[in-house]
Amino acid sequence: MKYPNTDSQSAGLFAEAQRVLTDGGSRSTIRIAPYSIYVRSAEGKYITDVDGNRLFDFNNNYTAMLHGHAHPTLVEAAVEQIKKGTGYSFGSEAEFALADLICGRVDNFDKIRFMNSGSEAVMKAIKAARAYTGRPKIAKCENAYHGSYDFAEVSLGVQPTNLNEGDPQSQAYSEGTPQGVLDNVVVIPFDDVAAARRILEEHSSELAGVLVDPIGALMARIPYTDEFFAMISEFCESSGALFIADEVIAFRAGLDGTQGDRGLKPHLTTLGKIIGGGFPVGAVAGSADVMSVFEAGEGKAKLPHGGTYNANPVSMAAGFASMKMMDAEAFSHLNGLGDAFRRGCAEVLKLTDAEGQIHGQYSIFSITFAESDLNDASARGAVYRSSGLHQYMVQNGYWMSPGMLGVCSTIMGMSDVDQFCTTLQSGIETIREKRSDAA
Ligand SMILES: Cc1ncc(COP(=O)(O)O)c(C=O)c1O
């Protein structure tokens, strides 16, 4: 595939779409320069764009497509449900089945409620923490991504604070963010146990919850230490604030998510992506006590929660089929692929003597070319990209996000690792040759 290609149909569509779609689309996180690629269809490991180019999809809709695209089992589950209706103002068996399956797997989940996106789940979890504790503030890590709710967006995409110059300040992500939002978000530095503890203590009587994505920073690239988790748990225990684990991505780590693997006991957890079988979904789960804020009983719930498409039966049916396929063996295969890609990429860096780093956990890996040790920074901007290599991979049939993130799906196999590594190696060598020719 030639990219960029000003003569392509994608480039043309991108130009034309500006007439009716802002920036040619509806999702800031997939906008790429110089133009967005438009996809006509997707099947298995591959997407096919409007120009007929077929690309191995290593993004998998930012981790949501656990079994690749249009998996026959999920298509069948969705189609069967579509025939029975796609949305109604009643509960469904599919909703109960998915709730029962997920709650049955995770010790910290007594009850769950479904909604339509991870962002909505984070919003509801924050509101639940406020309703439960009667306190206004939440704490989150600087630069941690938790979706698009105002409070969750605070201090996203900022220069990491130099703690010698003071504590992190709440910074608006979008223009027009009310001061009241900033005043009610306490920002803590990523994985800095002492500084974060001190800052949390300063606000302890006002904090409703501490929001943490347990898979770490930069989409699983940098994990938290056990000490950081222990500090958050201790703080929540002593202050009465709720520990909110955002497992919208992290839940792909295993049967009971990253919280199971890391031995965490969050009061509330947000879910999304994989639990919808490729359809829009979000969920909040937690202890019966905390989740009772959603219960109306004989009167009004502390936190009423309406939503026309909450627990949409198509998402529920596809989600159930998707999660049912994920037994312990399937998770072990998925995470084994992540290990194999990380090992393979590290080998390529060694063979080519490239100054790069391989990051990631579970079924996610990334290749970055770092000028500084990535572990020192919490900034999204700390990822050094090789746009030349990204372009080479796209031109040679692999779609990865520009940050060179690879997201595995269960339908991948070890032969995919070998083929990818061969292309990666030739990409690094080709870029080297071009550079030395230019020098
Ligand atoms: C950790 C985390 N939380 C929340 C979200 C928001 O989910 P959604 O895009 O479904 O709104 C994301 C999305 O990538 C995420 O990575």
PDBQT file of the ligand as one rigid body, heavy atoms in Angstrom, charges set to zero:
ROOT
HETATM    1  C1  LIG A 501      -8.383   3.258  30.103  1.00  0.00    +0.000 C 
HETATM    2  C2  LIG A 501      -9.505   3.786  29.265  1.00  0.00    +0.000 A 
HETATM    3  N1  LIG A 501     -10.608   4.263  29.873  1.00  0.00    +0.000 NA
HETATM    4  C3  LIG A 501     -11.651   4.720  29.172  1.00  0.00    +0.000 A 
HETATM    5  C4  LIG A 501     -11.637   4.732  27.798  1.00  0.00    +0.000 A 
HETATM    6  C5  LIG A 501     -12.813   5.278  27.033  1.00  0.00    +0.000 C 
HETATM    7  O1  LIG A 501     -13.500   4.257  26.386  1.00  0.00    +0.000 OA
HETATM    8  P1  LIG A 501     -14.396   4.589  25.110  1.00  0.00    +0.000 P 
HETATM    9  O2  LIG A 501     -13.472   4.944  24.003  1.00  0.00    +0.000 OA
HETATM   10  O3  LIG A 501     -15.178   3.317  24.867  1.00  0.00    +0.000 OA
HETATM   11  O4  LIG A 501     -15.289   5.711  25.493  1.00  0.00    +0.000 OA
HETATM   12  C6  LIG A 501     -10.517   4.245  27.122  1.00  0.00    +0.000 A 
HETATM   13  C7  LIG A 501     -10.478   4.244  25.639  1.00  0.00    +0.000 C 
HETATM   14  O5  LIG A 501      -9.498   3.922  25.011  1.00  0.00    +0.000 OA
HETATM   15  C8  LIG A 501      -9.413   3.775  27.870  1.00  0.00    +0.000 A 
HETATM   16  O6  LIG A 501      -8.310   3.339  27.267  1.00  0.00    +0.000 OA
ENDROOT
TORSDOF 0
